Amino acid sequence: MTLIKSISGIRGTIGGRAGDTLNPLDIVKFTSAYATFIRRSAKSQNNRIVVGRDARISGEMVKNVVCGTLMGMGYDVVNIGLATTPTTELAVRWLEADGGIIITASHNPRHWNALKLLNNEGEFLNKAEGEQVLAIAEAEDFDFADVDHMGHYCEDNTMDKRHIDSVLALELVDAEAVKNAGFRVVVDSINSVGGVILPELLKALGVEAKFLNGEPTGDFAHNPEPLKQNLGGIMDELKKGGYDMGIVVDPDVDRLAFISEDGEMFGEEYTLVSVADYVLSRTPGDTVSNLSSTRALRDVTEKHGGKYCASAVGEVNVTTLMKKVGAVIGGEGNGGVIYPASHYGRDALVGIALFLTQLAQKGMKMSELRKTYPNYFMAKNRIDLQPSTDVDAILEKVKELYKNEQVNDIDGVKIDFADRWVHLRKSNTEPIIRVYSEAHTPEDAEAIGKQLMQVVLDMQ
């Protein structure tokens, strides 16, 4: 059983002993620490915290513990029910709340759950803020409210519609063009909240949709990470013909993957690339993604006359850099689209609407659109190390060894060669180094990754 505490929240497997898993005692402790942090923050003002959750089997239990704890800490709770991560982020802003808690383990399997923590802007806490929450939890430095100052509880089931309306209102979303295109799509919403909100979004866009795994039971029909090896069902459905595309989301609907009309993967890395291509064609500017994302975004950005910037891995790092450089679009190569005209958070609804608009306006098949982008392939490997290994020292040696190449060390070490790159990054939770590499062929991507892995192994 597993319990992982990090600056982005707390996550773990359900059931087992306190301190070892995600259980009621640890949920109370961490929620209390978060509420204490919010109370002490100068941003705290309205005494209100939003709670939303995905459809995981454990979600009801976790939600009850979280809401009761927040009330016990003196906060009024607005429970928005089954809601996507981006819906909850937006709700914090719309309800002028002091913060929010999203109960979701994202793409982790069904026996996992987590608390993701938001500030009063509906954005994830930064590193310093997350460390404060961890310190408060470790010290159990919190006080509960007396009977006259306990918080109140209410439910608000209007946020899904408000989210959809906000997407349709975006200047670059052309709902009329999408309706006129007469799209027929297949959607795999992996038995979670995508099965609640996406039917309404697609209906509003005039898209005919068939849903696979649409019931929000939390009993996922397959591994919920939207990767090719997990998507045989929807790929086979598309290969039967009669559809324009496939849409796949993860359980909390912040990641988005597309499948072409022929049943072939459009490429998770190319979700952001294609949406950025459309946005940049209408709104010239700069882009941001993390260091482990495809070089194709840089190529597309420069084609439109913009500048590409790379951030450390992690959504809050991407959004921080986006704000700094004024990026018009950004995100992560795992299918996360961040569009500031909506909000600073990965949002599959925004990604779907912008992508469908582009496809409708171009009048192209998905497979044809995919051929218009630079072709890269990525390999993802790991190096298992001894717990005593000094990973930082190894990465410094790698950096020195390749000092004549273009090196970025803001998050591990990324080496950019002329036609490929390798990113080595230590895990925050395991004694491993993650090795991501990309090149113009799968063989070259794997080869350059293995080459750097051998360099590291020789240094031990």
C-alpha positions in Angstrom: 0.0 0.0 0.0 1.2 3.5 -0.7 0.9 7.1 0.6 2.8 9.9 -1.2 3.0 13.4 0.3 4.2 16.1 -2.1 4.0 19.8 -2.7 1.1 19.2 -5.1 -1.0 17.3 -2.6 -1.5 13.9 -1.0 -2.2 10.7 -2.9 -2.2 7.0 -2.2 -4.0 3.7 -2.3 -7.2 3.2 -0.3 -7.3 0.9 2.7 -4.7 -0.2 5.2 -2.9 1.3 8.1 -2.8 5.0 9.0 0.4 6.7 7.8 0.8 4.1 5.1 -2.2 4.7 2.8 -4.8 7.3 1.9 -7.2 6.8 4.8 -9.6 8.9 6.8 -7.0 9.8 9.5 -4.4 11.1 7.0 -7.1 12.8 4.9 -8.2 14.7 8.0 -4.6 15.6 8.9 -3.7 16.9 5.4 -7.0 18.7 4.9 -6.6 20.4 8.2 -3.1 21.5 7.2 -4.4 22.9 3.9 -7.2 24.8 5.7 -4.7 26.2 8.2 -2.4 27.4 5.3 -5.3 29.1 3.6 -6.4 30.8 6.8 -2.9 32.1 7.4 -2.5 33.3 3.8 -3.1 36.9 3.1 -5.2 35.8 0.2 -7.9 34.3 2.5 -10.9 36.5 2.7 -14.3 34.8 2.0 -14.2 31.8 4.3 -15.2 29.5 1.4 -13.6 26.4 -0.1 -14.8 24.5 -3.2 -14.7 20.7 -3.3 -15.1 18.6 -6.5 -14.4 15.0 -7.3 -14.0 12.5 -10.0 -16.1 9.3 -10.1 -13.7 7.0 -8.2 -15.3 4.3 -6.1 -13.6 5.9 -3.0 -14.6 9.4 -3.9 -17.8 9.6 -1.8 -15.9 8.5 1.3 -13.0 10.9 0.7 -15.4 13.7 -0.1 -17.3 13.3 3.2 -14.1 13.3 5.2 -12.8 16.3 3.4 -16.0 18.4 3.7 -16.5 17.5 7.3 -12.9 18.4 8.1 -13.1 21.8 6.3 -16.3 22.6 8.3 -14.5 21.6 11.5 -11.8 24.0 10.6 -14.4 26.8 10.3 -14.7 26.9 6.5 -17.9 27.0 4.5 -17.9 24.3 1.9 -19.4 24.4 -1.6 -19.6 20.8 -2.9 -19.9 20.9 -6.7 -20.2 17.1 -6.9 -18.9 15.0 -9.7 -16.8 17.5 -11.5 -13.7 17.7 -13.7 -10.5 19.2 -12.5 -10.8 22.2 -14.8 -14.5 22.7 -13.7 -13.4 22.8 -10.1 -10.6 25.2 -10.9 -13.0 27.6 -12.6 -15.6 27.2 -9.8 -13.0 28.6 -7.3 -12.8 31.8 -9.3 -16.5 32.0 -10.1 -17.5 31.5 -6.4 -14.8 33.8 -5.2 -13.6 31.1 -2.9 -10.4 31.1 -0.9 -9.3 27.8 -2.4 -10.4 24.4 -3.6 -9.7 20.7 -3.2 -10.0 18.3 -6.1 -10.5 14.7 -5.1 -8.9 12.7 -7.9 -5.9 10.6 -8.6 -6.0 11.6 -12.3 -4.7 8.7 -14.4 -3.9 6.4 -11.5 -5.7 3.0 -11.3 -9.1 2.6 -9.5 -7.6 1.8 -6.0 -5.9 5.2 -5.8 -7.2 8.6 -4.8 -5.7 12.0 -4.0 -6.3 15.5 -2.9 -5.1 18.2 -5.3 -4.9 21.7 -3.7 -5.9 25.0 -5.3 -5.3 28.6 -4.3 -7.9 31.4 -4.6 -7.2 31.8 -8.3 -8.2 28.1 -8.9 -4.6 27.2 -9.7 -2.3 24.7 -8.1 -0.2 25.7 -5.1 3.4 26.5 -6.0 6.4 24.7 -4.4 6.8 27.1 -1.5 3.1 27.0 -0.7 3.0 23.2 -0.9 6.0 22.9 1.4 4.2 25.1 4.0 1.2 22.7 3.9 3.5 19.7 4.4 5.2 21.4 7.3 1.9 22.2 9.0 0.7 18.6 8.5 3.9 17.2 9.9 3.7 19.4 13.0 -0.1 18.9 13.3 -0.1 22.7 13.8 -3.8 23.4 13.4 -6.8 24.3 15.6 -10.4 23.3 15.0 -13.3 25.7 15.3 -15.6 25.8 18.3 -19.3 25.1 18.0 -20.1 28.8 17.3 -17.6 29.1 14.4 -18.0 25.8 12.5 -18.4 26.1 8.7 -21.6 25.5 6.7 -22.2 23.1 3.8 -24.0 23.6 0.6 -24.1 22.0 -2.9 -24.0 23.7 -6.3 -24.7 21.7 -9.3 -24.5 24.5 -11.9 -20.8 24.5 -12.5 -20.8 22.0 -15.5 -23.2 24.2 -17.5 -21.2 27.3 -16.6 -18.0 25.6 -17.7 -19.5 24.6 -21.0 -21.0 28.0 -21.6 -17.5 29.6 -20.9 -15.9 27.3 -23.5 -18.6 28.1 -26.1 -18.0 31.8 -25.4 -14.3 31.7 -26.2 -13.5 33.9 -29.2 -11.6 31.2 -31.1 -14.4 28.5 -30.6 -16.7 28.5 -33.7 -19.6 26.4 -32.6 -21.5 27.2 -35.8 -18.7 25.8 -38.0 -18.4 22.7 -35.8 -22.2 22.1 -36.1 -22.1 22.6 -39.8 -19.3 20.0 -40.1 -21.6 17.3 -38.9 -18.9 15.4 -37.0 -19.5 11.9 -35.7 -17.1 10.9 -32.9 -16.4 8.1 -30.5 -15.5 9.1 -26.9 -13.9 7.0 -24.2 -14.6 8.7 -20.9 -13.2 5.9 -18.8 -16.1 5.5 -16.4 -15.6 8.9 -14.8 -16.7 12.5 -14.9 -16.0 12.9 -18.7 -19.2 10.8 -19.1 -21.1 13.5 -17.2 -19.9 16.7 -18.9 -18.7 15.7 -22.3 -22.1 14.6 -23.7 -23.4 18.0 -22.8 -20.5 19.8 -24.4 -20.7 17.8 -27.6 -24.4 18.2 -27.8 -24.0 22.0 -27.5 -21.4 21.8 -30.4 -23.8 19.8 -32.6 -21.5 16.7 -32.6 -23.0 13.2 -32.8 -21.1 11.1 -30.2 -21.0 7.5 -29.2 -19.6 6.9 -25.7 -17.6 4.0 -24.6 -17.2 3.4 -20.8 -19.5 6.4 -20.3 -21.2 5.4 -17.0 -19.4 7.3 -14.2 -19.1 4.3 -11.9 -15.4 4.7 -11.1 -14.9 1.1 -12.0 -12.5 1.8 -14.9 -12.9 -0.6 -17.8 -9.1 -0.4 -18.5 -6.0 1.3 -17.3 -7.1 5.0 -17.2 -4.0 6.6 -18.6 -4.8 7.7 -22.2 -2.0 5.9 -23.9 -2.1 3.7 -27.0 -1.6 0.4 -25.1 -4.8 1.1 -23.1 -7.1 2.2 -25.9 -7.6 -0.9 -28.0 -11.4 -0.7 -27.6 -11.9 2.7 -29.1 -9.3 2.2 -31.8 -11.1 -0.9 -32.9 -14.4 0.9 -33.0 -12.9 3.7 -35.2 -11.5 1.1 -37.6 -15.0 -0.1 -38.3 -15.5 3.2 -40.2 -18.2 5.9 -40.1 -16.5 8.2 -37.6 -14.5 11.4 -38.0 -12.4 11.0 -34.8 -12.0 9.5 -31.4 -11.7 11.5 -28.2 -10.1 10.1 -25.0 -9.8 11.8 -21.6 -8.5 10.7 -18.2 -10.7 10.3 -15.1 -10.5 14.0 -14.2 -10.6 15.3 -17.8 -7.5 17.5 -17.8 -5.7 15.3 -20.2 -6.8 14.8 -23.8 -5.8 12.4 -26.6 -7.2 12.1 -30.1 -7.5 9.1 -32.5 -7.8 9.6 -36.2 -10.7 8.4 -38.3 -8.6 5.4 -39.4 -8.2 4.2 -35.8 -4.6 5.3 -35.5 -3.4 7.4 -32.6 -3.1 11.1 -33.5 -0.4 11.2 -30.8 -0.9 12.4 -27.2 2.1 14.8 -27.7 0.3 16.3 -30.7 -2.9 17.3 -28.8 -1.1 20.5 -27.7 0.8 20.9 -30.9 -2.4 20.9 -33.1 -4.4 23.2 -30.7 -1.4 25.6 -30.5 -1.2 25.6 -34.3 -4.8 26.8 -34.5 -4.5 29.4 -31.7 -1.2 30.8 -33.1 -2.8 31.2 -36.6 -5.4 33.5 -35.1 -3.4 35.0 -32.1 0.3 35.4 -32.8 2.4 35.0 -29.7 4.7 32.7 -27.6 4.2 29.2 -26.2 5.4 27.1 -23.3 5.5 23.4 -22.5 7.7 21.4 -20.1 11.1 20.0 -20.9 9.8 16.5 -21.5 7.3 17.6 -24.2 7.8 17.3 -28.0 10.0 19.6 -30.0 7.1 19.9 -32.5 5.6 22.7 -30.4 8.8 24.7 -30.8 8.7 24.1 -34.6 5.0 25.1 -34.9 5.6 28.2 -32.7 8.5 29.4 -34.8 6.6 28.8 -38.0 4.0 31.3 -36.8 6.8 33.8 -35.8 6.6 33.2 -32.0 9.1 32.1 -29.4 8.9 28.8 -27.6 10.0 28.5 -23.9 10.5 25.3 -21.8 9.6 25.0 -18.1 10.4 22.5 -15.5 8.0 19.5 -15.4 4.8 20.2 -13.5 1.6 22.1 -14.4 2.3 25.0 -11.9 5.8 25.4 -13.5 4.3 25.6 -16.9 1.6 28.2 -15.9 4.2 30.3 -14.0 6.4 30.6 -17.1 3.4 31.2 -19.3 2.5 34.2 -17.2 6.1 35.4 -17.1 6.4 35.4 -20.9 2.8 36.2 -21.8 2.3 32.9 -23.7 -1.0 32.7 -25.6 -1.1 28.9 -25.4 0.8 26.2 -23.5 0.6 23.0 -21.7 2.2 19.6 -21.4 2.9 16.8 -23.8 0.7 14.4 -21.9 -2.3 15.9 -23.6 -2.7 18.9 -21.3 -3.9 22.1 -23.0 -3.6 25.4 -21.1 -5.3 28.3 -22.7 -5.1 31.6 -20.7 -8.1 33.1 -22.5 -10.1 30.5 -20.5 -7.9 29.9 -17.4 -4.5 28.8 -16.3 -5.2 25.1 -16.0 -5.2 22.0 -18.3 -8.6 21.7 -19.7 -9.8 18.9 -22.1 -13.1 20.7 -22.8 -11.2 23.7 -24.1 -8.9 21.5 -26.1 -11.8 19.6 -27.7 -13.7 22.8 -28.7 -10.6 24.4 -30.2 -9.5 21.3 -32.1 -13.0 20.7 -33.5 -13.1 24.3 -34.7 -9.8 23.9 -36.5 -10.8 20.6 -38.1 -14.1 22.1 -39.2 -12.5 25.2 -40.7 -9.8 23.3 -42.5 -12.2 20.7 -43.9 -9.6 18.0 -43.4 -9.6 14.5 -42.1 -7.6 14.0 -38.9 -5.1 11.8 -40.6 -4.5 14.6 -43.1 -4.1 17.2 -40.4 -1.6 15.0 -38.6 0.6 14.9 -41.7 1.0 18.7 -41.7 3.0 18.6 -38.5 6.7 17.7 -37.9 7.1 14.0 -37.2 8.8 13.1 -34.0 8.8 9.9 -31.9 9.4 9.7 -28.2 10.9 7.0 -26.0 10.3 6.9 -22.2 12.7 4.8 -20.1 14.0 4.7 -16.5 17.2 3.9 -14.7 16.8 2.1 -11.4 19.4 3.2 -8.9 20.5 2.2 -5.4 18.8 4.3 -2.6 22.3 5.5 -1.7 23.2 6.8 -5.2 23.9 10.5 -5.4 21.6 11.3 -8.4 22.4 15.0 -8.3 26.1 14.3 -8.6 25.5 12.0 -11.6 23.4 14.6 -13.4 26.2 17.1 -12.9 28.7 14.8 -14.5 26.3 14.3 -17.5 25.9 18.0 -17.8 29.7 18.5 -17.8 30.2 15.6 -20.3 27.8 17.2 -22.8 28.7 20.9 -22.1 29.4 21.5 -25.8 25.7 20.7 -26.7 22.7 22.8 -25.8 22.0 21.9 -22.2 19.1 23.0 -19.9 19.4 22.2 -16.2 16.3 23.8 -14.7 14.8 20.4 -14.1 17.4 17.6 -14.2 19.5 17.7 -17.4 18.1 18.1 -20.9 20.5 17.8 -23.8 19.4 19.2 -27.2 21.2 17.8 -30.2 20.6 19.0 -33.7 18.0 16.5 -34.6 17.0 14.9 -31.2 17.0 15.4 -27.5 17.3 13.5 -24.2 15.9 14.6 -20.8 17.2 13.0 -17.6 15.2 13.8 -14.5 15.3 12.3 -11.0 12.1 11.1 -9.5 10.8 12.8 -6.4 9.4 9.6 -5.0 11.7 6.7 -6.1 15.4 6.1 -6.5 15.2 6.3 -10.3 16.2 8.6 -13.1 13.5 9.1 -15.8 14.9 9.2 -19.3 12.8 10.8 -22.0 14.2 11.1 -25.6 12.8 12.2 -28.9 14.0 11.9 -32.5 12.6 11.6 -36.1 12.2 7.8 -35.9 11.3 5.5 -33.0 14.6 3.6 -33.4 16.7 6.8 -33.1 14.7 8.0 -30.1 15.3 4.7 -28.3 18.9 4.6 -29.3 19.8 8.1 -28.0 17.9 7.3 -24.8 19.8 4.1 -24.3 23.1 5.8 -25.0 22.5 8.3 -22.2 21.3 5.5 -19.9 24.6 3.6 -20.4 26.5 6.8 -19.7 24.7 7.1 -16.3 25.2 3.4 -15.5 28.9 3.7 -16.2 29.2 6.5 -13.7 27.8 4.5 -10.8 
